[in-house]
Amino acid sequence: MAFTAPAPASVRKARQMTQEKIYDALQGARTADKVTVYFKNGRAATGALIFNPFKGSGRVIDVDKESSIDFAIEDVRELKLS
């Protein structure tokens, strides 16, 4: 069995969206019914999105769980429309 070294940090970071792409995705997702936001710390939140482009912050509201999570754009790793 051959040993496979882990991918270098430069390759692992390539999987993350750039700040500009995250900003554009958040702008476009404001009208979506449901989004999933993946954060750099490993957590994820699914729900309706509120995004304030002037402050660079937002909120994901999960109506079913009656909860919400506030976030800064710097904390977002990836965004997917559900």
Residue, then its C-alpha position, 0 to 999 in steps of 0.5 A: m500500500a502506497f502512502t499518499a501525502p495530504a494535499p498542500a494548503s494551496v490546493r485545499k484553499a482553492r476549494q473555498m470561494t473567493q470573497e468576491k464570489i461569496y459576495d456575488a453569490l450572497q447578492g444573487a441568493r437574496t431572492a432564493d427561498k432557501v440557501t445553505v451557508y457553510f462557514k469557515n469554522g465548519r458549521a452550516a446553516t440552512g434557511a432564508l437569507i437576509f444580506n446587507p451588502f453595505k455592512g458585509s453581514g447577513r442572517v440565515i433564518d430557519v423558520d422550521k427550527e425557529s432560529s437564526i444565525d448572524f454572520a459576517i461575509e469574512d466567516v463564509r466559506e461557501l454558499k449553495l442554493s437549496 
